[in-house]
Amino acid sequence: MPLFGTDGVRGLANGPLTADLALSLAQATAVVLGQGRTAEARRAEGRRLSAVVARDPRVSGEFLSAAVAAGLAASGVDVLDAGVIPTPAAAYLVGSIDADFGVMVSASHNPAPDNGIKIFARGGVKLPDIVEQRIEAALSGPKLLPTGADVGRIRRFADAEDRYVVHLLQSLPHRLDGIHVVLDCANGAASGVSPETFRDAGAQVTVIGADPDGININDGVGSTHLDSLAEAVVRLGADVGIAHDGDADRCLAVDASGAIVDGDQIMAILAVAMKERGALADDTLVATVMSNLGLHRAMAAQGIRVEQTAVGDRYVLERMTEGGFSLGGEQSGHVIMSEFATTGDGLLTGLHLLARMAETGRSLAELASVMTVYPQVLVNVRDVDRTQVGHVAVAAAVAAATARLGDSGRVLLRASGTEPLVRVMVEASDPDVAAAVAGELADVVREHLALPA
C-alpha cells in the first residue's frame, strides 16, 4: 500500500507514523527535492538548501517535528522551525522566503492520536504524485550524510506568524469594521493567529475552541463539529461564525441564525464578488464532482463557468494551475484563492467572506441566498467490488435514475480509493425523491457488486 495518501503521510502517531519514519522521510525528501537546477545553483554559490518546518499543536507533533528537523539537518538542509502555525501559513512562508521546500506536521481534522506529514515543494505547492513516489522509493536508498560544517542548522523562525498575518491583511479588499464574528479555532493551529488577524482587520471577535492542550484538537469543536459555534453565534447575537479545522486549511461558516454555510456557498459568494472586481480569471470557478447542483445553477445564472475535478483539493489546484484560474475548492471548506495562496486557507477564506459582508452591508444569509442548496443524499455501499462500478446493470440503473430526475437532480457513483465500497450520491429538489433514488441505486450496487461471502 502506498505510503502517501491524498494529503501526505498520515496515521496513528507511534503506530505506523513513528519518529524513525519521520526522520527517514525527511532524509528521503532532502535527497529528492535537493536535486535539480535551482538546488545545484545554490550549492555552486556555497549555500545550503533550506526548509520551513511547522506543526499543529497536537502533542505528538513535538517529537515528530523534531525528528523531521533532525533528518533534514543531518542531510545538510538548514531548517527554519516555525513552531505551531496553520498549514497554509507554512505553505506561504516556503514561497515568501524562497525556501527549497517545507514540511507541515499535522493530521488536519483527524483526532489527536493521529498525525501526518505534508511536504511542500518550492513556492509552497503540494507535491505531484510522481515526486511523492520518488520520495517513497528514496526511503530505501542512500542518504545525504555531510559532516563538519556541511551539516544543516536548526533555527527558530521568529517572525513566521507576523509575516503570515501581514500577508493576510494585505490581501483584503475591504476592512471588517462593524462585524461581530465568533471564531472556532478547533483547539488547533489557528488558535493564536486567527483571532489576532480578524481583530487587526477591524472585526469584533469572540473566540471558542482556542485553548489547545495537545490532546483536545478537533475534539467537539471546529469545522467538523459546528453545533457549539452555531449556539454561540445565536446566543451572542453575532453576525457570523467562522470555523477552522485543526490545521486551518478549511473554513465553514454559520449565519446569524445559526444556519450552516458550507464550502459551496462560500465559493459562490466569493466567485460573485471576484467577478464584480474583475478578479475571477476567465469567469471560472473550479469545484469537485461532489459540489452541489445548486452551485452549478447559481454560477450559470451569474455568468460564471464551473469546471469539475475529482475529489481532493490537490486536483482542484492542479486544474487551477493548468487553466490559470483564480478560485476553486470543495464543499468541505477547502477554498483556494490562487492570487494569495497555493493551498486551501481557512483564515484567508474567512477574512474575504467577511470582507464581502462589510463591503455590501448584507448579512451572510443574504449573500448565501445566491445559491439554492439541493438536498443531497450519500449512501456508502460496503463490502462490494469497487473495481466493477461500471458494471452494465449498475450503469443502466444510473442512466434510468438520471433520466427520471431530469433537470431537477443528478446522480454520482464513486468507487472508494481505499475501501471495498461504492459511494452513491443523489441530489434532487425533493429530499424524499433523493433518498428514494439513492436507496434504489444502493440496492442495485449490492445486488450486482457484492463480494463473495
C-alpha positions as CSV (number, residue, x, y, z in Angstrom):
1,M,0.0,0.0,0.0
2,P,1.4,3.5,-0.9
3,L,2.9,5.5,2.0
4,F,1.4,8.8,0.7
5,G,-2.3,9.3,0.7
6,T,-4.4,12.1,-0.7
7,D,-2.8,14.6,1.5
8,G,0.7,13.5,2.6
9,V,1.5,10.7,5.0
10,R,-1.0,10.2,7.8
11,G,-1.6,7.6,10.6
12,L,-1.6,6.9,14.3
13,A,1.4,8.6,15.9
14,N,3.7,5.9,17.3
15,G,1.6,3.4,15.3
16,P,2.6,3.4,11.7
17,L,3.8,7.0,12.0
18,T,6.9,6.8,14.2
19,A,9.8,9.2,14.9
20,D,12.0,6.8,12.9
21,L,9.7,7.1,9.8
22,A,9.5,10.9,10.2
23,L,13.3,11.2,10.2
24,S,13.7,8.8,7.3
25,L,11.1,10.6,5.3
26,A,12.8,13.9,5.9
27,Q,16.1,12.4,4.7
28,A,14.5,11.0,1.6
29,T,12.8,14.3,0.9
30,A,16.2,16.0,1.1
31,V,17.6,13.6,-1.4
32,V,14.7,14.0,-3.9
33,L,14.0,17.7,-3.5
34,G,17.6,18.5,-3.2
35,Q,18.1,17.7,-6.8
36,G,17.5,20.0,-9.8
37,R,18.9,23.2,-11.3
38,T,18.0,25.5,-8.5
39,A,19.5,23.3,-5.9
40,E,22.7,22.9,-7.8
41,A,22.9,26.7,-8.3
42,R,22.6,27.2,-4.5
43,R,25.4,24.7,-3.9
44,A,27.5,26.4,-6.5
45,E,27.1,29.7,-4.6
46,G,28.1,28.0,-1.4
47,R,24.6,28.0,0.1
48,R,22.9,25.1,1.7
49,L,19.3,24.1,1.0
50,S,16.7,25.5,3.3
51,A,13.3,24.2,4.6
52,V,10.5,25.5,6.7
53,V,9.2,23.1,9.3
54,A,5.9,23.7,11.2
55,R,3.2,21.7,13.1
56,D,-0.2,21.9,14.7
57,P,-0.5,21.7,18.5
58,R,-1.2,18.0,18.9
59,V,1.3,16.5,21.4
60,S,2.9,14.0,19.0
61,G,3.8,16.9,16.8
62,E,6.5,17.8,19.2
63,F,8.6,14.7,18.7
64,L,7.6,14.2,15.0
65,S,8.6,17.8,14.0
66,A,11.9,17.3,16.0
67,A,12.5,14.1,14.0
68,V,11.8,15.9,10.7
69,A,14.1,18.7,11.6
70,A,16.8,16.3,12.6
71,G,16.5,14.3,9.4
72,L,16.8,17.5,7.3
73,A,19.7,19.0,9.2
74,A,21.5,15.6,9.1
75,S,21.1,15.8,5.3
76,G,22.7,19.3,5.1
77,V,19.5,21.3,5.0
78,D,19.1,24.5,7.1
79,V,15.8,24.3,9.0
80,L,13.7,27.2,10.0
81,D,11.4,26.0,12.8
82,A,8.1,28.0,12.6
83,G,6.5,26.2,15.5
84,V,2.7,26.0,15.7
85,I,1.2,27.7,12.7
86,P,-1.6,26.8,10.2
87,T,-0.7,24.6,7.2
88,P,-1.4,27.5,4.7
89,A,0.9,29.7,6.7
90,A,3.7,27.1,6.3
91,A,3.0,26.9,2.5
92,Y,3.0,30.7,2.2
93,L,6.3,31.0,4.1
94,V,8.1,28.5,1.9
95,G,7.4,30.7,-1.1
96,S,7.8,34.0,0.8
97,I,11.4,33.3,1.9
98,D,12.3,31.3,-1.2
99,A,12.9,28.1,0.8
100,D,13.6,25.0,-1.2
101,F,10.7,23.1,0.5
102,G,8.6,22.8,3.6
103,V,7.2,20.2,5.9
104,M,4.0,20.5,7.9
105,V,3.3,18.0,10.7
106,S,-0.4,17.8,11.1
107,A,-3.4,15.4,10.7
108,S,-5.8,18.2,9.8
109,H,-9.3,17.4,11.0
110,N,-8.4,14.0,12.4
111,P,-8.5,13.3,16.2
112,A,-5.4,14.0,18.4
113,P,-3.9,10.5,18.4
114,D,-3.3,10.7,14.6
115,N,-0.7,12.8,12.9
116,G,0.6,13.4,9.5
117,I,3.5,14.8,7.4
118,K,2.7,17.1,4.5
119,I,5.5,18.2,2.1
120,F,5.6,21.4,0.0
121,A,7.9,22.0,-2.9
122,R,9.5,25.3,-3.8
123,G,6.9,28.0,-3.9
124,G,4.8,26.3,-1.3
125,V,3.0,24.0,-3.6
126,K,1.9,20.4,-2.9
127,L,3.9,17.6,-4.5
128,P,2.6,15.8,-7.6
129,D,2.1,12.1,-7.3
130,I,5.3,11.3,-9.2
131,V,7.5,13.2,-6.7
132,E,5.8,11.5,-3.7
133,Q,6.6,8.2,-5.4
134,R,10.3,9.2,-5.8
135,I,10.5,10.2,-2.1
136,E,8.9,6.9,-1.1
137,A,11.4,5.0,-3.2
138,A,14.3,7.0,-1.7
139,L,13.5,5.8,1.8
140,S,15.4,2.6,1.0
141,G,18.2,4.3,-0.9
142,P,21.4,6.1,0.2
143,K,21.1,9.2,2.4
144,L,22.9,12.5,2.3
145,L,25.3,12.4,5.2
146,P,27.5,15.6,5.3
147,T,29.9,16.1,8.1
148,G,31.5,19.0,9.9
149,A,30.5,22.5,8.7
150,D,28.3,21.0,6.0
151,V,25.5,19.7,8.3
152,G,22.4,21.8,8.4
153,R,21.5,24.2,11.2
154,I,18.1,24.4,13.0
155,R,17.0,27.9,13.9
156,R,13.7,29.4,15.2
157,F,11.6,31.2,12.6
158,A,10.9,34.0,15.0
159,D,8.7,36.2,12.8
160,A,6.8,33.4,10.9
161,E,3.4,34.3,12.3
162,D,3.9,38.0,11.8
163,R,4.8,37.5,8.2
164,Y,1.7,35.5,7.6
165,V,-0.6,38.0,9.3
166,V,0.7,40.9,7.3
167,H,0.2,38.8,4.1
168,L,-3.4,38.1,5.0
169,L,-4.3,41.7,5.9
170,Q,-2.7,42.9,2.7
171,S,-4.9,40.6,0.7
172,L,-8.2,42.2,1.9
173,P,-10.3,44.3,-0.4
174,H,-12.2,45.8,2.5
175,R,-11.9,46.1,6.3
176,L,-14.2,44.2,8.6
177,D,-15.3,47.1,10.9
178,G,-18.7,46.7,12.3
179,I,-18.9,42.9,12.0
180,H,-19.1,40.7,15.1
181,V,-17.6,37.3,14.4
182,V,-17.3,34.2,16.5
183,L,-14.2,32.2,15.6
184,D,-14.0,28.4,16.4
185,C,-10.3,27.5,16.1
186,A,-10.7,23.8,16.7
187,N,-8.2,24.0,19.5
188,G,-5.8,23.8,16.6
189,A,-3.0,25.6,14.8
190,A,-5.1,28.8,14.2
191,S,-5.8,29.3,17.9
192,G,-3.4,32.2,18.2
193,V,-3.1,33.7,14.8
194,S,-6.8,33.7,13.6
195,P,-8.2,35.9,16.4
196,E,-5.3,38.3,16.1
197,T,-5.8,38.6,12.3
198,F,-9.5,39.1,12.4
199,R,-9.1,41.8,15.1
200,D,-6.4,43.5,13.2
201,A,-8.8,43.6,10.2
202,G,-11.3,45.5,12.2
203,A,-13.8,42.8,13.4
204,Q,-15.2,42.4,16.8
205,V,-14.1,38.9,17.7
206,T,-15.4,36.3,20.2
207,V,-13.3,33.1,20.3
208,I,-14.2,29.5,21.2
209,G,-12.1,26.4,20.7
210,A,-8.8,28.2,21.2
211,D,-7.3,26.5,24.2
212,P,-5.1,23.8,22.7
213,D,-3.5,21.4,25.2
214,G,-2.0,18.9,22.8
215,I,-4.9,16.4,23.0
216,N,-8.1,18.4,22.5
217,I,-7.6,19.3,18.9
218,N,-10.8,18.9,16.9
219,D,-12.5,17.4,20.0
220,G,-16.1,18.5,19.7
221,V,-15.1,21.8,18.1
222,G,-14.0,23.1,14.7
223,S,-15.3,22.7,11.2
224,T,-16.4,19.1,11.7
225,H,-18.5,20.0,14.9
226,L,-20.4,23.2,14.2
227,D,-23.1,22.9,16.9
228,S,-21.1,24.9,19.5
229,L,-20.3,27.6,17.0
230,A,-23.9,28.0,15.9
231,E,-25.1,28.1,19.5
232,A,-22.5,30.8,20.4
233,V,-23.4,33.0,17.4
234,V,-27.1,32.9,18.2
235,R,-26.6,33.4,22.0
236,L,-24.3,36.4,21.5
237,G,-26.3,37.9,18.7
238,A,-23.2,37.9,16.5
239,D,-23.3,38.5,12.7
240,V,-21.4,35.4,11.7
241,G,-19.4,32.4,12.8
242,I,-16.2,31.0,11.2
243,A,-14.9,27.5,11.9
244,H,-11.4,26.2,11.1
245,D,-10.2,22.7,11.3
246,G,-7.1,21.5,13.2
247,D,-4.6,22.9,10.7
248,A,-6.8,25.8,9.5
249,D,-6.8,24.9,5.8
250,R,-10.6,24.8,5.9
251,C,-13.3,27.4,6.5
252,L,-17.0,26.7,7.1
253,A,-19.4,29.4,8.4
254,V,-22.7,29.9,10.2
255,D,-25.0,32.8,9.7
256,A,-26.7,34.9,12.4
257,S,-29.5,32.4,12.7
258,G,-27.0,29.5,13.2
259,A,-27.6,28.0,9.8
260,I,-24.5,26.4,8.2
261,V,-23.0,28.0,5.2
262,D,-20.8,25.3,3.5
263,G,-17.9,25.5,1.1
264,D,-20.1,25.5,-2.0
265,Q,-22.0,28.5,-0.7
266,I,-18.8,30.3,0.3
267,M,-17.3,29.7,-3.1
268,A,-20.5,31.1,-4.7
269,I,-20.3,34.3,-2.6
270,L,-16.6,34.8,-3.4
271,A,-16.9,34.0,-7.1
272,V,-19.6,36.7,-7.5
273,A,-17.5,39.2,-5.5
274,M,-14.4,38.4,-7.5
275,K,-16.2,38.6,-10.8
276,E,-17.5,42.1,-9.9
277,R,-13.9,43.2,-9.2
278,G,-12.6,41.6,-12.4
279,A,-10.5,39.2,-10.3
280,L,-12.2,35.9,-11.3
281,A,-9.9,34.6,-14.0
282,D,-11.8,33.7,-17.2
283,D,-15.0,34.0,-15.1
284,T,-14.4,30.4,-14.0
285,L,-14.8,28.5,-10.7
286,V,-13.1,25.1,-10.2
287,A,-15.0,22.6,-8.0
288,T,-15.1,18.9,-7.5
289,V,-17.8,16.4,-8.7
290,M,-19.2,16.4,-5.2
291,S,-20.2,20.1,-5.3
292,N,-23.9,20.7,-5.1
293,L,-26.0,21.0,-8.2
294,G,-27.3,24.3,-6.8
295,L,-23.7,25.8,-7.1
296,H,-23.7,25.0,-10.9
297,R,-27.2,26.5,-11.3
298,A,-26.3,29.7,-9.4
299,M,-23.0,30.2,-11.2
300,A,-24.7,29.8,-14.6
301,A,-27.2,32.5,-13.6
302,Q,-24.2,34.8,-12.8
303,G,-22.4,34.1,-16.0
304,I,-19.7,32.0,-14.2
305,R,-18.5,28.7,-15.6
306,V,-17.8,25.8,-13.3
307,E,-15.0,23.3,-14.1
308,Q,-15.2,20.0,-12.3
309,T,-12.4,17.8,-11.0
310,A,-12.0,14.6,-9.0
311,V,-12.5,14.9,-5.2
312,G,-9.5,16.4,-3.4
313,D,-8.1,19.9,-3.1
314,R,-4.9,18.8,-4.9
315,Y,-6.9,18.1,-8.0
316,V,-8.7,21.4,-7.8
317,L,-5.3,23.1,-7.5
318,E,-3.9,21.2,-10.4
319,R,-6.8,22.3,-12.7
320,M,-6.5,25.9,-11.4
321,T,-2.8,25.9,-12.3
322,E,-3.3,24.4,-15.7
323,G,-6.1,26.8,-16.6
324,G,-4.8,29.9,-14.8
325,F,-7.9,30.1,-12.7
326,S,-8.1,32.1,-9.5
327,L,-10.8,30.4,-7.4
328,G,-11.6,26.8,-6.6
329,G,-12.4,24.5,-3.8
330,E,-14.5,21.9,-2.1
331,Q,-17.8,21.6,-0.3
332,S,-15.8,20.7,2.8
333,G,-14.4,24.2,3.1
334,H,-11.1,23.9,1.3
335,V,-11.1,27.1,-0.7
336,I,-8.1,28.1,-2.8
337,M,-7.6,31.7,-3.8
338,S,-4.6,31.4,-6.1
339,E,-3.8,35.1,-6.1
340,F,-2.9,34.8,-2.5
341,A,-2.3,31.1,-1.6
342,T,-1.1,27.8,-3.0
343,T,-3.4,25.7,-0.9
344,G,-6.7,25.9,1.0
345,D,-6.5,28.7,3.6
346,G,-9.2,28.9,6.2
347,L,-8.2,32.3,7.5
348,L,-7.9,33.8,4.1
349,T,-11.3,32.4,3.1
350,G,-13.0,33.6,6.3
351,L,-11.5,37.1,6.0
352,H,-12.6,37.5,2.4
353,L,-16.1,36.2,3.2
354,L,-16.5,38.8,6.0
355,A,-15.0,41.5,3.7
356,R,-17.8,40.8,1.3
357,M,-20.3,41.3,4.1
358,A,-18.7,44.6,5.2
359,E,-18.4,45.8,1.6
360,T,-22.0,45.1,0.7
361,G,-23.7,45.7,4.1
362,R,-25.5,42.4,3.5
363,S,-25.9,39.6,6.0
364,L,-24.3,36.2,5.4
365,A,-27.7,34.7,4.9
366,E,-28.5,37.3,2.2
367,L,-25.2,36.6,0.4
368,A,-25.6,32.8,0.6
369,S,-29.0,33.1,-1.0
370,V,-27.3,33.5,-4.3
371,M,-27.5,29.7,-4.5
372,T,-30.2,27.2,-3.5
373,V,-28.7,24.1,-1.9
374,Y,-30.2,21.0,-3.4
375,P,-30.9,18.1,-0.9
376,Q,-28.0,15.7,-1.2
377,V,-28.2,12.0,0.0
378,L,-25.0,10.0,0.2
379,V,-25.0,6.2,0.8
380,N,-21.8,4.2,1.3
381,V,-22.4,0.7,0.0
382,R,-19.9,-1.5,1.7
383,D,-18.4,-5.0,1.0
384,V,-18.7,-4.6,-2.8
385,D,-16.2,-4.8,-5.6
386,R,-15.4,-1.2,-6.2
387,T,-13.5,-2.0,-9.3
388,Q,-16.7,-3.0,-11.0
389,V,-18.6,0.3,-10.5
390,G,-19.1,0.4,-14.3
391,H,-21.0,-2.9,-14.3
392,V,-23.6,-2.9,-17.1
393,A,-26.6,-3.3,-14.7
394,V,-25.3,-0.5,-12.5
395,A,-24.7,1.8,-15.4
396,A,-28.2,1.1,-16.7
397,A,-29.7,1.9,-13.3
398,V,-27.7,5.1,-13.1
399,A,-28.9,6.1,-16.6
400,A,-32.5,5.4,-15.7
401,A,-32.3,7.4,-12.4
402,T,-30.6,10.3,-14.3
403,A,-33.5,10.3,-16.8
404,R,-36.0,10.2,-14.0
405,L,-34.5,13.2,-12.2
406,G,-34.1,15.2,-15.4
407,D,-33.0,18.8,-14.8
408,S,-34.1,18.6,-11.1
409,G,-31.3,16.4,-9.9
410,R,-28.3,14.4,-10.6
411,V,-26.6,11.1,-9.7
412,L,-22.9,10.3,-9.0
413,L,-21.4,6.9,-8.2
414,R,-17.8,6.8,-7.0
415,A,-15.6,4.0,-6.0
416,S,-13.6,4.4,-2.8
417,G,-9.9,4.8,-3.3
418,T,-9.0,2.7,-0.2
419,E,-12.0,0.6,0.9
420,P,-14.3,-2.0,-0.7
421,L,-17.2,0.4,-1.0
422,V,-19.0,2.5,-3.6
423,R,-20.4,5.9,-2.7
424,V,-23.9,6.6,-4.1
425,M,-24.7,10.3,-4.2
426,V,-28.1,11.7,-5.4
427,E,-29.3,15.3,-5.5
428,A,-32.8,16.3,-6.1
429,S,-35.1,19.3,-5.5
430,D,-37.3,17.0,-3.4
431,P,-35.4,15.3,-0.4
432,D,-37.7,12.3,-0.4
433,V,-37.0,11.7,-4.1
434,A,-33.3,12.0,-3.5
435,A,-33.5,9.4,-0.6
436,A,-35.6,7.0,-2.6
437,V,-33.4,7.1,-5.7
438,A,-30.2,6.7,-3.6
439,G,-31.7,3.7,-1.8
440,E,-32.7,2.1,-5.1
441,L,-29.3,2.6,-6.6
442,A,-27.6,1.3,-3.5
443,D,-29.7,-1.9,-3.8
444,V,-28.6,-2.4,-7.4
445,V,-24.9,-2.0,-6.4
446,R,-25.3,-4.5,-3.6
447,E,-27.0,-7.0,-5.8
448,H,-24.5,-6.9,-8.7
449,L,-21.2,-6.0,-7.0
450,A,-21.4,-8.0,-3.7
451,L,-18.1,-9.6,-2.7
452,P,-18.1,-13.4,-2.2
453,A,-19.1,-14.4,1.3
